[in-house]
Amino acid sequence: MEHKNGKPEFWETAFSEKQEMWGFEPAASALLAKDFFVGKAVKKVLIPGIGYGRNAQVFRDNGMTVTGIEISQTAIDMAKKHYGTDLVIHHGSVTDMPFDHQQYDGIFCYALIHLLDEQERAKLIRDCYHQLADNGYMVFTMISKTAPTYGQGEFISKDRYEMFGGVRMFFYDETAIHAEFDAYGLFDITTVTENYPFYLIKCKKSPC
């Protein structure tokens, strides 16, 4: 992957230098996804881009098993340290999915998809949907064009900019969400405030 934020060394440096840079409290989106999954009796969750696990524990605390994917070995080591060696995390980029042939009834992908280019975003959505069990749900969060950083940094392509020392971000609006997710069971779009304004979207995989 040619963009810096997709390379292992970018995230290795980030996690090595900043360690638990987001703290240990789960993101607001993770709490919303947890409540939704609990209501749908989800038991098996995949988290692409699990980082050091801060968003994983809230699902485990509610009786779900969690499997992660993470590009940074440093982050994986941190997750094992804080949340136990029984937390299964595949080491690699989400662009190389799948890492197993399991079916999951819940997938939670937080603040990751907007770091990918158009082809990589399409592949991630397709790969996640492929690993979703029938009647399973996937929840994605992504940065909104209403964020104050939209349009800043170096222009890469439509709605995509490089900033923060090499991070390339694609900024979403509802039109982009529908274009990318309508074919994958999209049924809900809401907004949530994290450190930036985000969309939180839900998809359901209906049996063929």
Backbone bond lengths (Angstrom), bond angles and torsions (degrees), N, CA, C in turn:
res aa  C-N    CA-C-N  psi(-1)  N-CA   C-N-CA  omega(-1)  CA-C   N-CA-C  phi
1 M - - - 1.444 - - 1.529 109.06 -
2 E 1.302 115.68 132.27 1.451 117.91 -170.67 1.527 113.66 -83.82
3 H 1.341 118.16 -23.65 1.454 118.34 -177.62 1.524 110.64 -79.88
4 K 1.312 114.87 144.41 1.463 120.03 -171.90 1.516 113.04 -60.18
5 N 1.336 116.62 -39.78 1.455 117.84 -174.43 1.522 112.40 -73.75
6 G 1.329 118.26 -3.59 1.445 120.35 174.83 1.508 113.18 -98.36
7 K 1.320 117.55 -3.58 1.457 120.78 -176.41 1.529 110.71 -91.76
8 P 1.330 116.15 141.27 1.470 118.42 -179.21 1.519 113.21 -55.62
9 E 1.336 117.27 -38.80 1.467 118.53 -175.32 1.532 111.98 -65.78
10 F 1.335 117.12 -29.69 1.467 119.44 177.89 1.527 109.99 -61.84
11 W 1.333 116.13 -47.86 1.458 119.82 -177.75 1.518 112.05 -77.95
12 E 1.326 117.42 -31.19 1.468 119.32 174.00 1.524 109.92 -58.21
13 T 1.324 116.09 -46.36 1.465 120.59 179.32 1.523 110.70 -63.22
14 A 1.331 116.01 -44.43 1.466 119.95 -178.17 1.521 111.62 -60.63
15 F 1.336 116.59 -48.71 1.463 119.44 -178.18 1.524 112.01 -72.63
16 S 1.325 116.92 -33.79 1.466 119.56 178.87 1.519 110.84 -66.37
17 E 1.334 116.03 -41.44 1.466 119.99 -176.26 1.521 112.34 -80.89
18 K 1.332 116.35 -37.45 1.467 119.89 -171.78 1.514 113.45 -106.49
19 Q 1.338 116.92 -8.95 1.461 122.13 177.23 1.538 110.83 51.23
20 E 1.324 117.65 -126.36 1.462 120.75 -176.97 1.531 109.57 -79.65
21 M 1.328 115.36 67.97 1.466 120.85 -168.23 1.520 113.91 -67.32
22 W 1.327 117.55 -18.60 1.458 119.83 179.30 1.527 111.88 -108.55
23 G 1.329 117.75 9.03 1.449 120.35 -178.87 1.521 111.49 76.02
24 F 1.328 115.57 -164.39 1.462 120.21 -177.07 1.520 113.91 -114.34
25 E 1.317 116.99 -8.68 1.464 118.65 177.59 1.521 109.19 -73.19
26 P 1.337 117.83 136.28 1.464 119.12 177.72 1.522 111.20 -65.95
27 A 1.313 115.51 151.75 1.459 120.64 176.26 1.522 109.86 -63.62
28 A 1.330 116.10 154.70 1.463 120.20 177.27 1.526 110.63 -56.19
29 S 1.326 116.42 -37.29 1.464 120.75 179.57 1.527 111.49 -63.95
30 A 1.324 116.97 -36.77 1.469 120.24 179.46 1.525 110.58 -65.39
31 L 1.315 117.10 -38.61 1.461 120.40 178.01 1.525 111.24 -66.29
32 L 1.320 116.44 -40.27 1.464 120.19 176.97 1.523 110.78 -65.18
33 A 1.332 116.42 -42.61 1.466 120.65 178.94 1.527 110.44 -64.86
34 K 1.324 116.46 -39.56 1.472 120.60 177.84 1.514 110.81 -59.70
35 D 1.326 117.07 -48.32 1.460 120.41 179.59 1.525 110.94 -60.44
36 F 1.317 116.12 -41.71 1.463 120.66 179.39 1.527 110.84 -64.22
37 F 1.345 116.37 -46.29 1.464 120.64 179.87 1.538 111.68 -63.96
38 V 1.313 116.81 -40.46 1.463 120.05 177.24 1.529 109.88 -59.44
39 G 1.323 115.65 -43.78 1.459 120.17 179.97 1.516 113.39 -64.65
40 K 1.322 116.29 -25.60 1.463 121.33 179.84 1.534 111.89 -99.76
41 A 1.315 117.53 7.83 1.473 123.51 178.09 1.531 112.13 58.59
42 V 1.326 116.48 35.79 1.473 121.12 176.70 1.527 109.07 -68.79
43 K 1.318 116.46 138.31 1.460 120.79 -177.07 1.525 113.56 -121.64
44 K 1.323 117.91 -21.75 1.458 121.17 -172.59 1.518 108.91 -132.35
45 V 1.338 116.19 113.96 1.463 121.49 -170.01 1.530 110.81 -118.55
46 L 1.322 115.75 136.12 1.458 123.03 171.69 1.521 108.32 -107.62
47 I 1.357 115.75 132.17 1.464 120.53 178.05 1.529 108.95 -122.23
48 P 1.331 118.25 94.91 1.465 120.25 172.94 1.533 109.60 -68.62
49 G 1.332 116.98 132.86 1.457 120.44 -177.18 1.516 111.65 72.88
50 I 1.328 115.88 50.80 1.469 120.87 -172.83 1.527 112.60 -73.73
51 G 1.340 117.62 -15.80 1.464 119.95 -179.20 1.519 111.10 61.42
52 Y 1.340 116.61 -136.65 1.464 119.67 178.90 1.527 111.88 -96.05
53 G 1.347 116.39 16.16 1.456 120.21 167.47 1.504 118.11 93.95
54 R 1.323 118.78 6.37 1.470 118.21 -173.58 1.528 112.61 -63.61
55 N 1.344 116.78 -27.36 1.458 118.98 179.33 1.528 113.11 -92.35
56 A 1.325 116.85 -3.37 1.463 120.37 -177.02 1.524 112.74 -85.00
57 Q 1.324 116.15 -37.62 1.463 119.54 -169.63 1.521 113.09 -63.59
58 V 1.326 116.65 -32.54 1.464 119.22 -177.85 1.529 110.82 -64.85
59 F 1.322 117.75 -30.98 1.465 120.74 175.38 1.529 110.54 -73.39
60 R 1.326 115.99 -42.71 1.468 120.57 179.39 1.531 110.96 -64.00
61 D 1.327 116.10 -37.31 1.466 120.16 178.63 1.527 112.31 -64.41
62 N 1.328 115.71 -17.74 1.455 120.44 -179.75 1.527 112.12 -109.37
63 G 1.341 115.61 28.25 1.451 121.25 169.75 1.514 116.51 84.02
64 M 1.334 117.08 10.52 1.459 119.97 -179.95 1.526 110.20 -99.12
65 T 1.312 116.87 145.70 1.453 121.21 170.66 1.524 108.08 -89.23
66 V 1.320 116.19 141.17 1.455 121.53 -175.15 1.523 110.49 -122.95
67 T 1.317 115.62 134.26 1.461 123.03 169.64 1.521 107.60 -120.07
68 G 1.335 116.28 136.36 1.452 120.10 -178.58 1.520 112.98 -117.63
69 I 1.313 115.04 164.19 1.463 123.76 169.54 1.516 106.36 -128.50
70 E 1.335 116.55 132.52 1.474 119.64 -176.85 1.523 110.04 -149.48
71 I 1.326 115.70 134.46 1.460 121.99 -176.81 1.531 112.40 -80.16
72 S 1.345 117.26 -23.36 1.463 121.41 -175.32 1.526 111.68 -100.65
73 Q 1.319 116.95 120.22 1.463 120.13 176.57 1.521 110.73 -65.91
74 T 1.320 117.02 -33.41 1.464 120.48 176.79 1.523 110.50 -59.62
75 A 1.335 116.87 -44.67 1.464 120.62 178.73 1.523 111.08 -64.32
76 I 1.331 117.42 -39.94 1.466 120.96 178.18 1.525 110.31 -61.22
77 D 1.343 116.26 -44.87 1.466 120.26 179.04 1.532 110.81 -60.96
78 M 1.318 116.61 -39.59 1.459 120.81 177.72 1.527 111.11 -64.48
79 A 1.337 116.92 -41.56 1.455 121.26 179.87 1.526 110.58 -62.93
80 K 1.326 116.77 -42.72 1.465 120.61 179.09 1.533 110.67 -63.87
81 K 1.324 115.37 -38.65 1.467 120.72 -179.79 1.529 110.93 -64.10
82 H 1.326 116.22 -44.38 1.465 119.86 -173.24 1.526 113.37 -87.05
83 Y 1.328 116.99 -30.09 1.462 119.39 -170.28 1.526 113.80 -122.44
84 G 1.327 117.20 3.60 1.457 120.02 173.31 1.518 113.64 102.21
85 T 1.304 114.85 147.85 1.461 120.79 -177.06 1.522 112.47 -74.17
86 D 1.329 117.98 -9.09 1.457 120.50 178.64 1.523 112.52 -81.33
87 L 1.331 117.50 -5.92 1.463 121.11 176.33 1.526 108.59 -75.67
88 V 1.318 116.75 114.39 1.468 121.61 -177.34 1.525 109.77 -81.78
89 I 1.331 115.45 121.33 1.464 120.88 178.08 1.524 108.90 -133.56
90 H 1.308 116.14 122.12 1.458 121.14 175.68 1.534 108.99 -81.75
91 H 1.319 115.84 133.47 1.463 120.73 -178.76 1.520 109.75 -91.32
92 G 1.316 116.24 115.52 1.457 120.40 177.87 1.515 111.03 160.80
93 S 1.324 115.29 177.43 1.460 121.52 179.81 1.520 110.65 -84.85
94 V 1.316 116.19 144.09 1.461 119.77 177.16 1.523 111.07 -62.23
95 T 1.319 117.71 -20.03 1.464 119.90 177.55 1.523 111.95 -70.06
96 D 1.331 116.50 -11.38 1.467 121.35 177.52 1.523 112.65 -102.92
97 M 1.307 117.71 12.56 1.458 120.42 175.55 1.526 109.68 -59.57
98 P 1.369 116.78 150.87 1.468 127.43 4.77 1.527 112.65 -89.80
99 F 1.328 115.52 154.83 1.462 122.43 176.39 1.525 111.80 -102.41
100 D 1.322 116.25 -13.10 1.459 120.71 172.78 1.518 106.90 -147.71
101 H 1.305 115.91 178.00 1.462 120.69 -179.13 1.519 110.80 -114.65
102 Q 1.333 115.03 27.20 1.458 121.05 177.73 1.531 110.38 -76.06
103 Q 1.322 114.58 156.25 1.452 121.40 170.26 1.525 107.38 -109.05
104 Y 1.315 116.04 134.85 1.463 122.05 -177.18 1.521 109.14 -116.59
105 D 1.336 116.06 140.61 1.460 117.98 177.07 1.527 112.19 -91.28
106 G 1.329 116.57 -1.50 1.457 121.37 172.87 1.521 110.85 -148.24
107 I 1.315 116.99 135.41 1.471 121.93 174.32 1.524 107.24 -129.29
108 F 1.324 115.32 130.28 1.468 121.18 179.28 1.520 108.42 -123.53
109 C 1.317 115.63 117.17 1.468 121.37 -176.94 1.521 108.61 -122.93
110 Y 1.333 115.09 104.57 1.466 121.41 -170.62 1.530 111.93 -103.83
111 A 1.332 116.09 122.52 1.476 122.71 168.90 1.524 112.70 51.85
112 L 1.320 115.80 38.02 1.461 121.02 -178.30 1.516 112.07 -116.99
113 I 1.323 116.81 -45.15 1.456 119.99 -169.99 1.527 112.54 -60.87
114 H 1.326 117.59 -30.46 1.466 119.20 -178.07 1.532 112.60 -75.06
115 L 1.334 117.59 -4.74 1.463 121.38 176.03 1.535 112.34 -89.78
116 L 1.322 116.98 -1.04 1.456 121.76 -175.44 1.525 111.28 -107.48
117 D 1.333 115.33 159.94 1.460 118.52 175.99 1.528 109.61 -82.72
118 E 1.313 116.14 178.90 1.465 120.42 -171.26 1.528 112.76 -59.43
119 Q 1.332 116.61 -46.11 1.467 120.19 -179.00 1.529 111.28 -66.92
120 E 1.323 116.48 -39.16 1.465 120.88 179.94 1.527 111.28 -68.44
121 R 1.322 116.94 -37.58 1.466 119.78 176.79 1.526 110.49 -62.82
122 A 1.323 116.14 -44.80 1.462 120.09 -179.95 1.526 110.75 -61.98
123 K 1.331 116.96 -40.88 1.460 120.52 -179.70 1.524 110.82 -67.48
124 L 1.335 117.75 -41.03 1.460 120.96 179.45 1.526 110.79 -60.58
125 I 1.318 116.86 -46.97 1.464 120.32 179.85 1.524 110.22 -61.95
126 R 1.305 116.33 -45.48 1.467 121.66 179.95 1.526 111.09 -62.27
127 D 1.334 116.91 -44.56 1.463 121.22 -179.22 1.525 111.56 -65.93
128 C 1.325 116.85 -41.13 1.468 119.88 177.78 1.530 110.37 -64.02
129 Y 1.312 116.67 -45.30 1.458 120.81 -179.63 1.526 110.98 -61.53
130 H 1.329 115.63 -37.07 1.468 120.81 179.72 1.528 110.82 -63.98
131 Q 1.332 117.42 -33.86 1.464 120.91 -179.07 1.525 113.10 -90.78
132 L 1.316 116.02 3.69 1.462 120.47 179.02 1.524 109.30 -87.13
133 A 1.325 116.23 131.31 1.464 120.97 176.57 1.527 109.73 -68.88
134 D 1.324 115.99 156.19 1.456 119.49 174.12 1.523 109.96 -55.18
135 N 1.314 115.47 136.29 1.469 123.72 -176.90 1.529 112.55 67.98
136 G 1.345 117.21 13.39 1.454 121.33 175.00 1.521 111.25 -84.33
137 Y 1.326 114.81 167.77 1.458 121.13 -175.00 1.518 110.68 -126.24
138 M 1.318 116.18 140.97 1.460 119.45 170.82 1.528 109.55 -123.76
139 V 1.325 113.73 138.74 1.463 122.51 -177.87 1.521 107.91 -120.91
140 F 1.326 115.90 123.48 1.456 121.85 177.32 1.522 109.15 -117.87
141 T 1.327 116.23 145.62 1.459 120.20 168.23 1.521 108.67 -121.82
142 M 1.314 115.05 146.58 1.461 121.07 -178.33 1.524 110.11 -152.43
143 I 1.327 115.64 154.54 1.460 120.54 -176.47 1.528 110.78 -72.96
144 S 1.309 114.76 144.25 1.461 121.99 -177.01 1.537 111.57 -96.22
145 K 1.316 114.86 153.03 1.470 120.04 175.56 1.522 112.12 -65.81
146 T 1.332 117.89 -10.62 1.464 119.89 176.40 1.529 112.05 -79.70
147 A 1.333 117.23 -4.97 1.470 120.24 177.92 1.526 110.42 -63.47
148 P 1.340 117.49 142.94 1.476 119.89 -178.98 1.515 113.43 -63.86
149 T 1.329 117.66 -18.78 1.467 120.17 179.64 1.525 112.73 -84.51
150 Y 1.329 117.70 -6.41 1.464 119.16 179.76 1.528 110.30 -61.22
151 G 1.318 115.76 130.46 1.462 121.14 179.33 1.509 114.22 87.54
152 Q 1.347 116.75 -3.35 1.460 119.69 178.25 1.522 110.05 -92.02
153 G 1.316 116.06 167.64 1.455 120.36 179.16 1.515 111.80 78.72
154 E 1.315 115.55 -162.07 1.456 121.92 -177.56 1.520 110.62 -89.07
155 F 1.328 116.20 127.45 1.460 121.11 178.48 1.527 109.84 -67.45
156 I 1.323 116.53 128.70 1.467 122.04 178.60 1.526 110.02 -106.22
157 S 1.323 115.49 -53.61 1.459 122.71 177.38 1.519 106.62 -160.91
158 K 1.320 117.38 -178.27 1.466 120.13 -175.74 1.530 111.00 -52.03
159 D 1.336 115.35 121.12 1.475 123.94 177.22 1.528 113.60 64.21
160 R 1.336 117.62 18.46 1.469 121.40 -179.40 1.526 109.35 -128.53
161 Y 1.332 115.93 128.69 1.455 122.22 -174.31 1.525 110.37 -137.85
162 E 1.324 115.05 150.09 1.461 120.49 174.95 1.519 108.93 -102.26
163 M 1.335 115.57 131.93 1.470 121.32 -177.10 1.522 109.05 -154.94
164 F 1.303 115.98 -179.70 1.471 122.70 176.06 1.526 112.26 53.39
165 G 1.318 116.97 41.42 1.452 119.84 174.53 1.521 114.62 73.52
166 G 1.324 117.00 25.25 1.456 118.75 173.43 1.509 115.83 128.43
167 V 1.341 118.83 0.16 1.459 121.06 178.49 1.525 109.42 -82.60
168 R 1.319 115.24 126.62 1.460 120.24 177.32 1.521 108.83 -103.16
169 M 1.322 115.57 123.89 1.458 121.09 -175.36 1.523 111.27 -122.16
170 F 1.335 114.20 136.35 1.460 121.48 170.08 1.519 107.75 -101.13
171 F 1.328 116.66 127.34 1.459 121.63 -177.06 1.533 109.49 -99.97
172 Y 1.324 115.07 127.57 1.461 121.49 -173.43 1.528 112.71 -94.22
173 D 1.333 114.23 148.89 1.452 122.16 160.43 1.530 106.47 -126.83
174 E 1.325 117.64 178.37 1.464 119.18 -175.62 1.520 112.45 -65.63
175 T 1.319 117.52 -30.15 1.463 120.42 177.43 1.523 110.57 -62.40
176 A 1.338 116.97 -44.38 1.467 121.09 178.85 1.522 110.95 -65.83
177 I 1.329 117.28 -39.05 1.464 120.71 178.11 1.524 110.53 -60.90
178 H 1.335 116.56 -48.39 1.467 119.51 179.40 1.532 110.86 -61.52
179 A 1.312 117.10 -40.41 1.466 120.44 -178.52 1.516 111.77 -62.47
180 E 1.329 117.10 -37.07 1.455 120.36 -175.63 1.525 113.80 -90.50
181 F 1.336 117.99 -27.64 1.466 120.34 -170.40 1.525 115.47 -114.54
182 D 1.309 119.32 -12.66 1.460 119.81 -175.86 1.528 112.70 -57.41
183 A 1.321 116.44 -34.05 1.472 120.26 -178.22 1.526 112.28 -76.99
184 Y 1.331 116.94 -3.50 1.465 120.94 -174.65 1.528 112.24 -121.94
185 G 1.316 115.85 35.35 1.461 120.11 171.56 1.516 115.48 78.11
186 L 1.324 117.73 25.11 1.471 120.99 178.60 1.523 110.15 -59.75
187 F 1.342 116.25 128.77 1.461 118.36 177.76 1.529 113.39 -136.83
188 D 1.319 118.55 -3.79 1.464 118.43 -178.53 1.525 110.49 -154.47
189 I 1.319 115.78 133.09 1.463 122.76 174.49 1.519 107.82 -128.42
190 T 1.324 117.01 120.95 1.460 120.90 174.85 1.526 108.31 -130.55
191 T 1.307 115.77 173.74 1.457 120.74 176.84 1.517 109.23 -114.21
192 V 1.326 115.34 150.82 1.453 121.40 178.13 1.525 107.74 -146.36
193 T 1.306 116.31 143.34 1.457 120.27 -179.87 1.521 109.74 -99.30
194 E 1.318 115.43 118.64 1.456 122.08 170.97 1.533 105.39 -108.35
195 N 1.323 117.85 -134.27 1.461 117.88 171.57 1.526 110.66 -73.45
196 Y 1.334 115.68 -17.27 1.463 123.12 173.12 1.524 107.45 -135.18
197 P 1.324 117.62 164.27 1.467 118.65 173.67 1.525 110.46 -69.63
198 F 1.324 115.74 128.63 1.457 122.89 -177.80 1.526 109.72 -121.13
199 Y 1.318 114.92 157.67 1.455 121.72 161.68 1.526 108.37 -95.31
200 L 1.318 115.96 145.97 1.459 122.45 170.32 1.526 106.07 -122.85
201 I 1.324 116.05 117.82 1.453 120.23 -175.23 1.520 110.29 -120.73
202 K 1.334 115.18 149.56 1.460 121.36 -178.91 1.523 109.98 -124.28
203 C 1.342 114.39 140.57 1.456 122.08 176.08 1.523 109.23 -129.50
204 K 1.316 116.08 149.14 1.467 121.24 175.86 1.525 109.22 -125.09
205 K 1.318 115.20 136.25 1.461 119.62 177.00 1.514 109.50 -94.97
206 S 1.323 115.19 107.04 1.451 119.91 178.56 1.527 109.84 -85.23
207 P 1.328 116.86 145.07 1.467 119.20 178.57 1.521 111.04 -58.70
208 C 1.309 116.37 143.79 1.463 120.89 179.81 1.519 110.50 -65.64
